[in-house]
Amino acid sequence: MSALTDPDRDRTEDRWDDGLIARSRRAEADGGEEGIGEDGDDALVRAVSGAGSDGGKSATPPLSAEAQALRARLDALRQLVGLSRTRILDGKTLAEAGRVLDEAAARRGLSPQHTVVAIAGATGSGKSTLFNSLAGVQISETGLRRPTTAAPIACSWSDGAAGLLDRLEIPGRLRRRPRETSGAGALRGMVLVDLPDLDSAVGAHRDHVDRVLALVDAVVWVVDPEKYADAVLHERYLRPLAGHAEVTFVVLNQVDRLAGESADLVLDDLRRLLDEDGIALGEHGEPGATVLGLSALTGEGVGELRELLGQFTQEKGAATRRISADVDRAAVRLRPLYVADGHPGPEIGEAARTEFEDRLAEAVGAYAAGLAAERAWRRNAGRACGTPWLRLWRWYEGRRAPRTLAGLAALAVIGGRGASTAQAPVEEEVTARQRVEQAVRAVADEAVTGLPEPWAQAVRETAVRGGDRLPEALDEIAVTLGAAVAVPNAKPPRPAWWPAAVLGQAAMTLLQIFGGLWLVGQIVGVLEPKLLPPVLLMVAGIIGGPLVEWACSIAARGPARRYGQDAERKLRQAAAGCGRARVLEPVAAELLRYREVREQYATVAAGGTKLSTTRQ
């Protein structure tokens, strides 16, 4: 049995054996001699995971206000990604947001009582020495050989962190326990990870650093007086993680090498560089990154860092702050997909709708159909109210050789000269299609005003899909509804006052006939010669008939105009309804979807300044 489990030997020896995870006293008391023959690695895993415990998971405590706000933001981000996955063209950005959701779910499913802190730094910065100093025992190998640390090494101050370490892919042989000292209780719950050099010449080492840094709750960046301004550190790591200031510690190691006030000057310059990186500094009681100087070799300042890490761990809010900072970072990257320099609520304005309907009405010929309907109504009223002699003449003209446009066209076709006239409908059809396509483009351009480019593209594609078969649908409407006014044989309803007009014309005709017969009777000597009365009757009938027809034409103007407007309105409404169903409503639905995701994005982006210190 290990000497660490022997109380008497604990009191007589100061050393910490070889730094491996010691078996707990509870395991010694309960297991008795079972642990004597166990393999070393299995014992390490059992010890760090807390054998017989929850294996890294514990009962979920009541959520704090910060955790509740984070949960709302994560739910909004999840809905945002789901609503946008089929519409946003930038799949890489959405994949990054999905990774944040996955990692947040994985971290929230593990022990909230533990805080995982990584120690990162460049070659020769002394991070492994600091790691050993905090643990109080030689765990991570140090030396002049570079790189010294080849894989992440973990040290846990309490049991139950196995799940977290499994997530970091740290094998059992690299999991350690610190020296049991009186001050170790202040760090209970902390899991400290020593990382390989971030500027290592070995690519696998840098991969370890990038992978673990994306998963830990906090980071202690260790810099030295010679390389604290290294471009790799600032450009590749600190600047991109500027929003994670609240879970960031920056320590200037090896201050024992600086004489006099040189340490303060270097610290001031380090703060200046961090400020240029956009990292908020936790000074004057404000939240932000912690910056301090120390010497891991001599122990100067290590106690202060241990105290700060202890307070940080006991707050148990590092995981929440880290995830919130990740959400802030994802929100910044998602912003171009949901926010543009336009009005916040894009929609199809009333003017754009009216213009779209006007263009569809023009393409379907609603105005011309209305004029044709008006002329047909007036023509029918004229036929109903005209003089019998004029109607007889019109009938005679209609029975003569075909002189109408339709008849001439029929003769031209029969004579083989219809090739030129057959091209007109094709041109008209092409023109109508172009008008419809132009109307669709115009309303789409109006709808996408103020939209980010990915959503603008989605709205345009929706409008184009809806307008693909729109000309054919309008043609059907023109054939069905426009036939009543476009076909010459279609008769509109007669005026309501037609019987009175017919009776008036009949009376005028009877006066003419009666006066004529009276005059003929006088001429043949049957009746007494009185020329004036029959002439007056005939003149009254001759003048009265056109007067009745003229009065009827005046009276027919208003009803004819209303009839034409009604026909135009019906055709316009039918065309507008077809346009709404195929174009406007799908576009409006897409805009509604954008407003929904915009609201979700507002929830995702809101509250970021409360949980992290991303500079605006």
LINLINPE-V283568 format. One record per residue. N is the residue number from 1. SS is DSSP state (H for helix, E for strand, - for the rest). PHI is phi as a letter, one per 40 degrees, with the letter a starting at -180 (NA if undefined). NEAR is the number of other C-alpha atoms within 12 Angstrom. Layout:
# LINLINPE-V283568
n=N ss=SS phi=PHI near=NEAR
n=N ss=SS phi=PHI near=NEAR
This chain:
# LINLINPE-V283568
n=1 ss=- phi=NA near=23
n=2 ss=- phi=c near=26
n=3 ss=H phi=c near=22
n=4 ss=H phi=c near=28
n=5 ss=H phi=c near=26
n=6 ss=- phi=b near=18
n=7 ss=H phi=d near=14
n=8 ss=H phi=c near=11
n=9 ss=H phi=c near=16
n=10 ss=H phi=c near=18
n=11 ss=H phi=c near=13
n=12 ss=H phi=c near=12
n=13 ss=- phi=b near=13
n=14 ss=- phi=c near=16
n=15 ss=- phi=c near=19
n=16 ss=- phi=b near=29
n=17 ss=- phi=f near=24
n=18 ss=- phi=b near=20
n=19 ss=- phi=g near=31
n=20 ss=E phi=c near=34
n=21 ss=- phi=c near=40
n=22 ss=- phi=c near=40
n=23 ss=- phi=c near=39
n=24 ss=- phi=c near=31
n=25 ss=H phi=c near=20
n=26 ss=H phi=c near=18
n=27 ss=H phi=c near=24
n=28 ss=H phi=c near=24
n=29 ss=H phi=c near=14
n=30 ss=H phi=c near=14
n=31 ss=H phi=c near=18
n=32 ss=- phi=f near=16
n=33 ss=- phi=c near=14
n=34 ss=H phi=c near=15
n=35 ss=H phi=c near=27
n=36 ss=H phi=c near=17
n=37 ss=H phi=c near=14
n=38 ss=- phi=c near=17
n=39 ss=- phi=c near=14
n=40 ss=H phi=c near=22
n=41 ss=H phi=c near=22
n=42 ss=H phi=c near=23
n=43 ss=H phi=c near=30
n=44 ss=H phi=c near=32
n=45 ss=H phi=c near=38
n=46 ss=H phi=c near=33
n=47 ss=H phi=c near=38
n=48 ss=H phi=c near=45
n=49 ss=H phi=c near=37
n=50 ss=- phi=g near=31
n=51 ss=- phi=d near=25
n=52 ss=- phi=g near=18
n=53 ss=- phi=c near=21
n=54 ss=- phi=c near=21
n=55 ss=- phi=g near=25
n=56 ss=- phi=h near=35
n=57 ss=- phi=b near=27
n=58 ss=- phi=a near=22
n=59 ss=- phi=c near=17
n=60 ss=- phi=c near=15
n=61 ss=- phi=c near=13
n=62 ss=- phi=d near=10
n=63 ss=- phi=c near=18
n=64 ss=- phi=c near=17
n=65 ss=H phi=c near=15
n=66 ss=H phi=c near=26
n=67 ss=H phi=c near=29
n=68 ss=H phi=c near=17
n=69 ss=H phi=c near=27
n=70 ss=H phi=c near=38
n=71 ss=H phi=c near=27
n=72 ss=H phi=c near=25
n=73 ss=H phi=c near=37
n=74 ss=H phi=c near=40
n=75 ss=H phi=c near=24
n=76 ss=H phi=c near=29
n=77 ss=H phi=c near=43
n=78 ss=H phi=c near=31
n=79 ss=H phi=c near=26
n=80 ss=H phi=c near=38
n=81 ss=H phi=c near=37
n=82 ss=H phi=c near=22
n=83 ss=H phi=c near=26
n=84 ss=H phi=b near=34
n=85 ss=- phi=c near=25
n=86 ss=- phi=c near=17
n=87 ss=- phi=b near=30
n=88 ss=- phi=c near=29
n=89 ss=- phi=c near=21
n=90 ss=- phi=c near=24
n=91 ss=H phi=c near=19
n=92 ss=H phi=c near=17
n=93 ss=H phi=c near=24
n=94 ss=H phi=c near=32
n=95 ss=H phi=c near=23
n=96 ss=H phi=c near=24
n=97 ss=H phi=c near=37
n=98 ss=H phi=c near=29
n=99 ss=H phi=c near=24
n=100 ss=H phi=c near=33
n=101 ss=H phi=c near=32
n=102 ss=H phi=c near=22
n=103 ss=H phi=c near=30
n=104 ss=H phi=c near=34
n=105 ss=H phi=c near=21
n=106 ss=H phi=c near=24
n=107 ss=H phi=c near=34
n=108 ss=H phi=c near=36
n=109 ss=- phi=c near=22
n=110 ss=- phi=b near=29
n=111 ss=- phi=d near=35
n=112 ss=- phi=c near=35
n=113 ss=- phi=c near=35
n=114 ss=- phi=b near=42
n=115 ss=E phi=b near=45
n=116 ss=E phi=c near=49
n=117 ss=E phi=b near=45
n=118 ss=E phi=b near=44
n=119 ss=E phi=b near=45
n=120 ss=E phi=b near=47
n=121 ss=E phi=i near=45
n=122 ss=- phi=c near=39
n=123 ss=- phi=c near=36
n=124 ss=- phi=g near=32
n=125 ss=- phi=c near=41
n=126 ss=- phi=g near=44
n=127 ss=H phi=c near=47
n=128 ss=H phi=c near=47
n=129 ss=H phi=c near=37
n=130 ss=H phi=c near=47
n=131 ss=H phi=d near=48
n=132 ss=H phi=c near=33
n=133 ss=H phi=c near=32
n=134 ss=H phi=c near=47
n=135 ss=H phi=c near=41
n=136 ss=- phi=g near=33
n=137 ss=- phi=a near=29
n=138 ss=- phi=c near=26
n=139 ss=- phi=b near=36
n=140 ss=- phi=c near=39
n=141 ss=- phi=c near=29
n=142 ss=- phi=b near=27
n=143 ss=- phi=i near=16
n=144 ss=- phi=c near=14
n=145 ss=- phi=c near=12
n=146 ss=- phi=b near=22
n=147 ss=- phi=c near=30
n=148 ss=- phi=c near=30
n=149 ss=- phi=c near=40
n=150 ss=- phi=b near=29
n=151 ss=- phi=a near=34
n=152 ss=- phi=c near=44
n=153 ss=E phi=b near=43
n=154 ss=E phi=b near=48
n=155 ss=E phi=b near=52
n=156 ss=E phi=b near=49
n=157 ss=- phi=c near=42
n=158 ss=- phi=a near=38
n=159 ss=- phi=c near=41
n=160 ss=- phi=g near=35
n=161 ss=- phi=b near=45
n=162 ss=H phi=c near=38
n=163 ss=H phi=c near=34
n=164 ss=H phi=c near=44
n=165 ss=H phi=c near=43
n=166 ss=H phi=c near=25
n=167 ss=H phi=c near=23
n=168 ss=- phi=c near=38
n=169 ss=- phi=f near=23
n=170 ss=- phi=c near=30
n=171 ss=- phi=c near=23
n=172 ss=H phi=c near=32
n=173 ss=H phi=c near=28
n=174 ss=H phi=b near=34
n=175 ss=E phi=b near=44
n=176 ss=E phi=b near=48
n=177 ss=E phi=b near=49
n=178 ss=- phi=c near=40
n=179 ss=- phi=c near=33
n=180 ss=- phi=c near=29
n=181 ss=- phi=b near=20
n=182 ss=- phi=c near=11
n=183 ss=- phi=c near=18
n=184 ss=H phi=c near=25
n=185 ss=H phi=c near=23
n=186 ss=H phi=c near=25
n=187 ss=H phi=c near=39
n=188 ss=- phi=c near=36
n=189 ss=- phi=h near=36
n=190 ss=E phi=c near=46
n=191 ss=E phi=b near=46
n=192 ss=E phi=b near=52
n=193 ss=E phi=b near=49
n=194 ss=E phi=c near=51
n=195 ss=- phi=c near=50
n=196 ss=- phi=c near=44
n=197 ss=- phi=c near=38
n=198 ss=- phi=c near=45
n=199 ss=- phi=b near=32
n=200 ss=- phi=c near=28
n=201 ss=- phi=c near=17
n=202 ss=- phi=c near=20
n=203 ss=H phi=c near=17
n=204 ss=H phi=c near=21
n=205 ss=H phi=c near=28
n=206 ss=H phi=c near=30
n=207 ss=H phi=c near=22
n=208 ss=H phi=d near=31
n=209 ss=H phi=c near=37
n=210 ss=H phi=c near=25
n=211 ss=H phi=c near=23
n=212 ss=H phi=c near=37
n=213 ss=H phi=c near=36
n=214 ss=- phi=c near=33
n=215 ss=- phi=b near=36
n=216 ss=- phi=c near=45
n=217 ss=- phi=c near=46
n=218 ss=E phi=a near=43
n=219 ss=E phi=b near=42
n=220 ss=E phi=b near=41
n=221 ss=E phi=c near=46
n=222 ss=E phi=b near=48
n=223 ss=E phi=b near=42
n=224 ss=E phi=b near=36
n=225 ss=- phi=c near=33
n=226 ss=- phi=c near=22
n=227 ss=- phi=b near=24
n=228 ss=- phi=c near=35
n=229 ss=- phi=b near=27
n=230 ss=- phi=c near=25
n=231 ss=H phi=c near=17
n=232 ss=H phi=c near=21
n=233 ss=H phi=c near=31
n=234 ss=H phi=c near=30
n=235 ss=H phi=c near=18
n=236 ss=H phi=c near=18
n=237 ss=H phi=b near=31
n=238 ss=H phi=c near=39
n=239 ss=- phi=c near=25
n=240 ss=- phi=c near=25
n=241 ss=- phi=b near=37
n=242 ss=H phi=c near=36
n=243 ss=H phi=c near=42
n=244 ss=H phi=c near=48
n=245 ss=H phi=c near=45
n=246 ss=H phi=c near=41
n=247 ss=H phi=b near=49
n=248 ss=E phi=b near=44
n=249 ss=E phi=b near=40
n=250 ss=E phi=b near=41
n=251 ss=E phi=b near=43
n=252 ss=E phi=c near=45
n=253 ss=E phi=c near=44
n=254 ss=- phi=g near=36
n=255 ss=H phi=c near=35
n=256 ss=H phi=c near=23
n=257 ss=H phi=c near=22
n=258 ss=- phi=b near=21
n=259 ss=- phi=c near=13
n=260 ss=- phi=g near=11
n=261 ss=- phi=c near=13
n=262 ss=H phi=c near=18
n=263 ss=H phi=c near=26
n=264 ss=H phi=c near=21
n=265 ss=H phi=c near=18
n=266 ss=H phi=c near=31
n=267 ss=H phi=c near=30
n=268 ss=H phi=c near=21
n=269 ss=H phi=c near=19
n=270 ss=H phi=c near=36
n=271 ss=H phi=c near=31
n=272 ss=H phi=c near=19
n=273 ss=H phi=c near=27
n=274 ss=H phi=c near=38
n=275 ss=H phi=c near=26
n=276 ss=H phi=c near=19
n=277 ss=- phi=c near=29
n=278 ss=- phi=g near=27
n=279 ss=- phi=c near=38
n=280 ss=- phi=c near=38
n=281 ss=E phi=c near=36
n=282 ss=- phi=c near=25
n=283 ss=- phi=b near=17
n=284 ss=- phi=f near=10
n=285 ss=- phi=g near=10
n=286 ss=- phi=c near=15
n=287 ss=- phi=c near=26
n=288 ss=- phi=i near=34
n=289 ss=E phi=c near=39
n=290 ss=E phi=c near=37
n=291 ss=E phi=b near=39
n=292 ss=E phi=a near=37
n=293 ss=E phi=b near=38
n=294 ss=- phi=a near=37
n=295 ss=- phi=b near=34
n=296 ss=- phi=c near=36
n=297 ss=- phi=c near=24
n=298 ss=- phi=c near=18
n=299 ss=- phi=g near=24
n=300 ss=- phi=c near=24
n=301 ss=- phi=g near=26
n=302 ss=H phi=c near=31
n=303 ss=H phi=c near=26
n=304 ss=H phi=c near=21
n=305 ss=H phi=c near=33
n=306 ss=H phi=c near=34
n=307 ss=H phi=c near=20
n=308 ss=H phi=c near=27
n=309 ss=H phi=c near=37
n=310 ss=H phi=c near=29
n=311 ss=H phi=c near=21
n=312 ss=H phi=c near=33
n=313 ss=H phi=c near=32
n=314 ss=H phi=c near=21
n=315 ss=H phi=c near=24
n=316 ss=- phi=f near=31
n=317 ss=- phi=b near=32
n=318 ss=H phi=c near=40
n=319 ss=H phi=c near=44
n=320 ss=H phi=c near=42
n=321 ss=H phi=c near=41
n=322 ss=H phi=c near=44
n=323 ss=H phi=c near=43
n=324 ss=H phi=c near=45
n=325 ss=H phi=c near=44
n=326 ss=H phi=c near=47
n=327 ss=H phi=c near=47
n=328 ss=H phi=d near=41
n=329 ss=H phi=c near=32
n=330 ss=H phi=c near=38
n=331 ss=H phi=c near=39
n=332 ss=H phi=c near=28
n=333 ss=H phi=c near=25
n=334 ss=H phi=c near=37
n=335 ss=H phi=d near=30
n=336 ss=H phi=c near=25
n=337 ss=H phi=c near=36
n=338 ss=H phi=b near=42
n=339 ss=- phi=b near=31
n=340 ss=- phi=b near=22
n=341 ss=- phi=c near=17
n=342 ss=- phi=a near=18
n=343 ss=- phi=c near=16
n=344 ss=- phi=c near=20
n=345 ss=- phi=b near=27
n=346 ss=- phi=c near=34
n=347 ss=- phi=a near=33
n=348 ss=- phi=c near=32
n=349 ss=- phi=c near=21
n=350 ss=H phi=c near=14
n=351 ss=H phi=c near=15
n=352 ss=H phi=c near=24
n=353 ss=H phi=c near=29
n=354 ss=H phi=c near=22
n=355 ss=H phi=c near=25
n=356 ss=H phi=c near=38
n=357 ss=H phi=c near=35
n=358 ss=H phi=c near=31
n=359 ss=H phi=c near=34
n=360 ss=H phi=c near=44
n=361 ss=H phi=c near=39
n=362 ss=H phi=c near=32
n=363 ss=H phi=c near=38
n=364 ss=H phi=c near=45
n=365 ss=- phi=g near=38
n=366 ss=H phi=c near=39
n=367 ss=H phi=c near=30
n=368 ss=H phi=c near=25
n=369 ss=H phi=c near=35
n=370 ss=H phi=c near=34
n=371 ss=H phi=c near=26
n=372 ss=H phi=c near=33
n=373 ss=H phi=c near=40
n=374 ss=H phi=c near=33
n=375 ss=H phi=c near=31
n=376 ss=H phi=c near=33
n=377 ss=H phi=c near=37
n=378 ss=H phi=c near=35
n=379 ss=H phi=c near=30
n=380 ss=H phi=c near=29
n=381 ss=H phi=c near=38
n=382 ss=H phi=c near=34
n=383 ss=H phi=c near=31
n=384 ss=H phi=c near=34
n=385 ss=H phi=b near=39
n=386 ss=- phi=c near=35
n=387 ss=- phi=c near=35
n=388 ss=H phi=d near=30
n=389 ss=H phi=c near=23
n=390 ss=H phi=c near=21
n=391 ss=H phi=c near=23
n=392 ss=H phi=c near=14
n=393 ss=H phi=c near=15
n=394 ss=H phi=c near=17
n=395 ss=H phi=c near=13
n=396 ss=H phi=c near=13
n=397 ss=H phi=c near=14
n=398 ss=H phi=c near=14
n=399 ss=H phi=c near=12
n=400 ss=- phi=c near=12
n=401 ss=- phi=d near=11
n=402 ss=- phi=c near=16
n=403 ss=- phi=b near=14
n=404 ss=- phi=c near=15
n=405 ss=H phi=c near=12
n=406 ss=H phi=c near=15
n=407 ss=H phi=c near=15
n=408 ss=H phi=c near=17
n=409 ss=H phi=c near=20
n=410 ss=H phi=c near=18
n=411 ss=H phi=c near=18
n=412 ss=H phi=c near=18
n=413 ss=H phi=c near=16
n=414 ss=H phi=c near=12
n=415 ss=- phi=c near=11
n=416 ss=- phi=g near=13
n=417 ss=- phi=b near=15
n=418 ss=- phi=c near=16
n=419 ss=- phi=c near=15
n=420 ss=- phi=c near=14
n=421 ss=- phi=c near=20
n=422 ss=H phi=c near=17
n=423 ss=H phi=c near=13
n=424 ss=H phi=c near=13
n=425 ss=H phi=d near=13
n=426 ss=H phi=c near=14
n=427 ss=H phi=c near=14
n=428 ss=H phi=c near=20
n=429 ss=H phi=c near=22
n=430 ss=H phi=c near=18
n=431 ss=H phi=c near=20
n=432 ss=H phi=c near=28
n=433 ss=H phi=c near=28
n=434 ss=H phi=c near=23
n=435 ss=H phi=c near=29
n=436 ss=H phi=c near=42
n=437 ss=H phi=c near=30
n=438 ss=H phi=c near=27
n=439 ss=H phi=c near=35
n=440 ss=H phi=c near=41
n=441 ss=H phi=c near=31
n=442 ss=H phi=c near=31
n=443 ss=H phi=c near=40
n=444 ss=H phi=c near=41
n=445 ss=H phi=c near=29
n=446 ss=H phi=c near=32
n=447 ss=H phi=c near=44
n=448 ss=- phi=c near=38
n=449 ss=- phi=c near=29
n=450 ss=- phi=g near=28
n=451 ss=- phi=c near=34
n=452 ss=- phi=c near=33
n=453 ss=H phi=d near=26
n=454 ss=H phi=c near=28
n=455 ss=H phi=c near=39
n=456 ss=H phi=c near=34
n=457 ss=H phi=c near=25
n=458 ss=H phi=c near=33
n=459 ss=H phi=c near=42
n=460 ss=H phi=c near=34
n=461 ss=H phi=c near=25
n=462 ss=H phi=c near=30
n=463 ss=H phi=c near=40
n=464 ss=H phi=c near=29
n=465 ss=H phi=c near=22
n=466 ss=H phi=c near=30
n=467 ss=- phi=c near=38
n=468 ss=- phi=c near=23
n=469 ss=- phi=b near=22
n=470 ss=H phi=c near=36
n=471 ss=H phi=d near=35
n=472 ss=H phi=c near=24
n=473 ss=H phi=c near=28
n=474 ss=H phi=c near=39
n=475 ss=H phi=c near=30
n=476 ss=H phi=c near=19
n=477 ss=H phi=c near=30
n=478 ss=H phi=c near=37
n=479 ss=H phi=c near=22
n=480 ss=H phi=c near=19
n=481 ss=H phi=c near=30
n=482 ss=H phi=c near=36
n=483 ss=H phi=c near=25
n=484 ss=H phi=c near=28
n=485 ss=H phi=b near=36
n=486 ss=H phi=c near=30
n=487 ss=- phi=c near=19
n=488 ss=- phi=c near=21
n=489 ss=- phi=c near=14
n=490 ss=- phi=c near=18
n=491 ss=- phi=b near=24
n=492 ss=- phi=c near=29
n=493 ss=- phi=c near=22
n=494 ss=- phi=c near=25
n=495 ss=- phi=c near=29
n=496 ss=- phi=c near=17
n=497 ss=- phi=c near=20
n=498 ss=H phi=d near=26
n=499 ss=H phi=d near=16
n=500 ss=H phi=c near=18
n=501 ss=H phi=c near=33
n=502 ss=H phi=c near=27
n=503 ss=H phi=c near=21
n=504 ss=H phi=c near=28
n=505 ss=H phi=c near=37
n=506 ss=H phi=c near=27
n=507 ss=H phi=c near=25
n=508 ss=H phi=c near=32
n=509 ss=H phi=c near=30
n=510 ss=H phi=c near=25
n=511 ss=H phi=c near=28
n=512 ss=H phi=c near=30
n=513 ss=H phi=c near=24
n=514 ss=H phi=c near=25
n=515 ss=H phi=c near=28
n=516 ss=H phi=c near=26
n=517 ss=H phi=c near=22
n=518 ss=H phi=c near=28
n=519 ss=H phi=c near=27
n=520 ss=H phi=c near=21
n=521 ss=H phi=c near=18
n=522 ss=H phi=c near=20
n=523 ss=H phi=c near=16
n=524 ss=H phi=c near=12
n=525 ss=- phi=g near=12
n=526 ss=- phi=c near=13
n=527 ss=- phi=b near=15
n=528 ss=- phi=c near=16
n=529 ss=- phi=c near=17
n=530 ss=- phi=a near=18
n=531 ss=H phi=c near=20
n=532 ss=H phi=c near=17
n=533 ss=H phi=d near=21
n=534 ss=H phi=c near=27
n=535 ss=H phi=c near=25
n=536 ss=H phi=c near=21
n=537 ss=H phi=c near=26
n=538 ss=H phi=c near=28
n=539 ss=H phi=c near=23
n=540 ss=H phi=c near=27
n=541 ss=H phi=c near=30
n=542 ss=H phi=c near=30
n=543 ss=H phi=c near=21
n=544 ss=H phi=c near=27
n=545 ss=H phi=d near=33
n=546 ss=H phi=c near=27
n=547 ss=H phi=c near=21
n=548 ss=H phi=c near=34
n=549 ss=H phi=c near=36
n=550 ss=H phi=c near=22
n=551 ss=H phi=c near=23
n=552 ss=H phi=c near=36
n=553 ss=H phi=c near=29
n=554 ss=H phi=c near=18
n=555 ss=H phi=c near=23
n=556 ss=H phi=c near=34
n=557 ss=H phi=c near=23
n=558 ss=H phi=c near=19
n=559 ss=H phi=c near=28
n=560 ss=H phi=c near=33
n=561 ss=H phi=c near=25
n=562 ss=H phi=c near=20
n=563 ss=H phi=c near=29
n=564 ss=H phi=c near=34
n=565 ss=H phi=c near=27
n=566 ss=H phi=c near=26
n=567 ss=H phi=c near=36
n=568 ss=H phi=c near=35
n=569 ss=H phi=c near=31
n=570 ss=H phi=c near=29
n=571 ss=H phi=c near=41
n=572 ss=H phi=c near=37
n=573 ss=H phi=c near=27
n=574 ss=H phi=c near=31
n=575 ss=H phi=c near=40
n=576 ss=H phi=c near=36
n=577 ss=H phi=c near=25
n=578 ss=H phi=c near=33
n=579 ss=H phi=c near=43
n=580 ss=H phi=c near=29
n=581 ss=H phi=c near=23
n=582 ss=H phi=c near=28
n=583 ss=H phi=b near=42
n=584 ss=H phi=c near=42
n=585 ss=H phi=c near=27
n=586 ss=H phi=c near=28
n=587 ss=H phi=c near=40
n=588 ss=H phi=c near=32
n=589 ss=H phi=c near=24
n=590 ss=H phi=c near=34
n=591 ss=H phi=c near=37
n=592 ss=H phi=c near=23
n=593 ss=H phi=c near=28
n=594 ss=H phi=c near=37
n=595 ss=H phi=c near=28
n=596 ss=H phi=c near=25
n=597 ss=H phi=c near=34
n=598 ss=H phi=c near=36
n=599 ss=H phi=c near=24
n=600 ss=H phi=c near=30
n=601 ss=H phi=c near=38
n=602 ss=H phi=c near=26
n=603 ss=H phi=c near=27
n=604 ss=H phi=c near=40
n=605 ss=H phi=c near=38
n=606 ss=- phi=c near=27
n=607 ss=- phi=g near=29
n=608 ss=H phi=c near=34
n=609 ss=H phi=c near=27
n=610 ss=H phi=c near=25
n=611 ss=H phi=b near=35
n=612 ss=- phi=b near=42
n=613 ss=- phi=b near=33
n=614 ss=- phi=c near=39
n=615 ss=- phi=c near=26
n=616 ss=- phi=c near=14
